[in-house]
């Protein structure tokens, strides 16, 4: 753990801290919900943008969860790293988890 990857872009700041041990503290409820919602076992891998717990699925799919949203960071670890480092695309809201919240920034099917 402790690998910190930051964006190259000054316009779109992004980062991911890979630290599975730190990321796994206090996330049992989140992991159960994610596995139930997406039909895959998801394991904590770290923290995206300094505050959002991040997970990787058995298929390689990478996601983060925030206050009221689940985001796809990439369909693979490589795609997630590309998003963080180059900012070549936006994150994608894959599920709104708080009643009344609107998708941020966009939402479409997985």
Buried (B, 14 or more C-beta within 10 A) or exposed (E): EEEEBEBEEEEEEBBBBBBBEBBBEEBEEBBEBBBEEBEBEBBBBBBBBEEBBBBBBEEEBBBBBBEBBBBBBBBBBEBBBBBBBEBEEEBBBBBBBEEEEEBBEEBEEE
